[in-house]
Amino acid sequence: MMEICIYGRGGQGGVTLAELVAHAAIREGKYAQSMPSFGPERRGAPVLAFLRVNETERIKIRTEIAEPDVLVVLDPGLLHVGDVVSRLKKEGTVVVNTKKALEAMKTDLKEVNNVAVVDAMSIAKEILGLPIVNTAMIGALIKATGLVKLESLEEPMQERFGKVASKNIDAMRRAYEETVVS
């Protein structure tokens, strides 16, 4: 089972990211679970979402993820808040929305072996016209992990975003292409 924590801020779409990937995994015949962890936060406040995907059996646990295989960081300012990175499993992966090059991010995250970077903010602003990075970060997550096929996300995005789905799919695909993985 792959366990993923998504760190972002209210309004960036972290909860939606988890839901969309869970729907895609289920469409592929996998078992998936997504859930948010937030209180009465407002736009801009830190938000955490959880995602579990298992290829072979139902997911019976319903707890928050304490030690994830993957961290998806929508706002790089959250990387050093609390003990975010220290929660990661030893061979885990951190996927970061950042303007920094891979080597610079690896220097910042010296305790992490597997790092993936993409400038999701620039992609989102260019394609969507908004600083909402979730669909771009789905592309980065898929590039770093191979968790689901990109095509499996198209229908959930159509259902979720309606008329603007094609732009979100474009953002996801572009981020997939531009993500650099160590």
Long-range contacts (C-beta under 8 A, 24 or more apart in sequence): 1-52, 1-53, 1-54, 1-59, 2-52, 2-53, 2-54, 2-69, 2-70, 2-145, 2-147, 3-50, 3-51, 3-52, 3-65, 3-67, 3-68, 3-69, 3-70, 4-50, 4-51, 4-52, 4-53, 4-65, 4-68, 4-69, 4-70, 4-71, 4-72, 4-141, 4-147, 5-48, 5-49, 5-50, 5-51, 5-65, 5-68, 5-70, 5-71, 5-72, 5-87, 6-48, 6-49, 6-50, 6-51, 6-71, 6-72, 6-74, 7-46, 7-47, 7-48, 7-71, 7-72, 7-73, 7-74, 7-75, 7-78, 7-84, 8-46, 8-47, 8-49, 8-73, 8-74, 8-75, 8-78, 8-133, 8-134, 9-43, 9-44, 9-45, 9-46, 9-47, 9-74, 9-75, 9-78, 10-38, 10-41, 10-42, 10-43, 10-44, 10-45, 10-46, 10-47, 11-43, 11-44, 11-132, 12-47, 12-74, 12-75, 12-131, 12-132, 12-133, 12-134, 13-74, 13-132, 13-133, 13-134, 13-135, 14-47, 14-48, 14-49, 14-72, 14-74, 14-134, 15-47, 15-49, 16-134, 16-160, 17-49, 17-72, 17-74, 17-134, 17-135, 17-137, 17-138, 17-141, 18-49, 18-50, 18-51, 19-156, 19-160, 20-134, 20-135, 20-138, 20-153, 20-156, 20-157, 20-160, 21-51, 21-53, 21-138, 21-141, 21-147, 21-148, 21-153, 22-51, 22-53, 23-156, 23-159, 24-148, 24-149, 24-152, 24-153, 24-156, 25-53, 25-147, 25-148, 25-152, 27-152, 27-155, 27-156, 28-148, 28-149, 28-152, 30-54, 30-55, 30-148, 31-55, 31-56, 31-57, 31-58, 31-59, 32-59, 33-59, 33-62, 35-62, 35-64, 37-64, 46-78, 46-81, 53-147, 53-148, 68-92, 69-93, 70-94, 70-95, 70-141, 70-144, 70-145, 71-95, 72-137, 72-140, 72-141, 73-97, 74-120, 74-133, 74-134, 74-137, 76-100, 79-108, 79-109, 85-109, 85-111, 85-112, 86-111, 88-112, 93-144, 93-145, 95-137, 95-140, 95-141, 95-144, 95-145, 95-179, 97-121, 97-133, 97-136, 97-137, 97-140, 101-180, 102-180, 102-181, 102-182, 106-182, 113-182, 114-144, 114-181, 114-182, 115-181, 115-182, 116-140, 116-143, 116-144, 116-179, 116-180, 116-181, 116-182, 117-179, 117-180, 118-143, 118-175, 118-178, 118-179, 118-180, 119-178, 120-171, 120-175, 123-171, 123-174, 123-175, 123-178, 124-171, 127-167, 127-170, 127-171, 127-174, 128-164, 128-167, 128-168, 128-171, 135-168, 135-169, 135-171, 135-172, 135-175, 136-171, 136-172, 136-174, 136-175, 137-175, 138-172, 138-175, 139-171, 139-172, 139-173, 139-174, 139-175, 139-176, 139-177, 139-179, 140-175, 140-176, 140-179, 142-172, 142-176, 143-175, 143-176, 143-179, 143-181, 144-179, 144-181, 150-176
